[in-house]
């Protein structure tokens, strides 16, 4: 019987990034290149718009293939709502919401929501009891 010993020369197991993450990084790379370009040439057009046009041209000229970016783009589109939430814009414009003031506001909003929901539940329960009460 032969003993099996692991070889020190065996390739190390490396966790691989899912394809979606690699494709998303590719899209971020196109954006970064376009953003850098607009800063270097002092272009008044936003880098994200230049990146969009650049990606469209590269895809249309068949320099890049759509399947190289499809899963990454789908992943970004699935979470698009998170990128446009007005609350996130409020945090960017008002960083004081991330301090003690923000905690106070959060507690107030959560408490008032709980009070309104509890009050609504009590009223609905009372309405059901009155509706199904035996007639006198």
N, C-alpha and C positions, 0 to 999 in steps of 0.2 A: 504494500500500500504506500502511495506516495503522499507526502505531506504538502499541502498547498499553503504557501506563504505569500503574502502580498509583496509585490515588487516595489521598490522605492522609485523605480523608473516609470511606473504606470502613470499615465496622464492624470492630473488632478481633475476631479469632478468640479466643473464650474457651472454655477447656475446661469442659465441663459435667459436673456431678456425676452419676454414675449414679443412676437412680431409687431403687435399693435404699438408697443412702447418704442420700438426702433423706428417705425414709420412716423410716429408722433415726433420723435427727435429729429427726423428728417425734415418735417414741416417746420419745426422750430428753427432748424438750421437755415432753411430758405428765408424765413422771416429775419433771422439775425443778420444774414448776409445783406439783405435789402435794407435793413435798418442801419447797418454800418455804412453802406454805400450812400444813403441819403445824408448821413451826418458828415461824411467826408466831402461830398460835393455841395453841401449846404442846400439841398433840395427842399423846397417848401412843401412837397408832397409827403404825407406820412409813409414811413418805412413799411408798414403793414400793407398799404395799398400797392406800393412798388413790388413787394414780395408776392402779392396776389397776381399782379400782372406778369411778373417774372415766371411764377409757377405755371400760369396759363400758357405763356409762350413756350416754355420748355416742354409742357405736355402736348401742346398742339404741334410742335415740330418733331415730336417723337424722340426727343433727347432723353426725357424721363418717361417712364411708363406709369399709367394710372394705378396698376396693381402694386406699385412700390409704396403708394401712399394711402390706398383705399381704406384699409382697416384702421389706420391711425386717424384719418379724417372722420371715419364713422364714429370712432371713440370720442373725438372732440365734439362732433355734432350731437351725440347722445347726451353730453353734459353741457350743451350750449347755454342752457338756462342759468347755470351757475355763473357763467361769465358776464351775464347782463342783469343780474339782480340789482335793483336800485339800492337796496340796503348796503350792498358792497360799495357802491359809489358814494353813499353817505359816509361810510367809514373812511374812504379815501379823502373826502372833503372835510371831514370833521374827526380828526384823530383823537380828540378828547373823549369820544365815545368808547375808546379802548381803555380808559382810566376808570377811576372810582365812579365818575359820573355815569359812564356806560353801564356799570354794574347796577347802580341805583335805578337807571331807566329800565334795564332788563328785568329786575325784580318787580318793578311797578307794572310793566307790561304783562309779565307772567301772572302776577297776583290778580290784576284786573281781569285778565282772560279767564282765570279760574273762577272768580266771583261771578262773572257774566254767564259762564257755562253752567255753574251750579244753580244760579237763579233760574236760568232757562229750564234746566232739568226739573227743578221743583215745580215750576209753573205747569210744565207739560204733565208731570205726574199728577198734580192736582186736577188738571183738566180731564185726564183719563179716569180718575176716581169719581169725579162728578158725573161724567158721562155714563159710567157703568154702575153708578149707585142705584139701589132699588128705588123705584118711584114711591112716593108717600101718598 
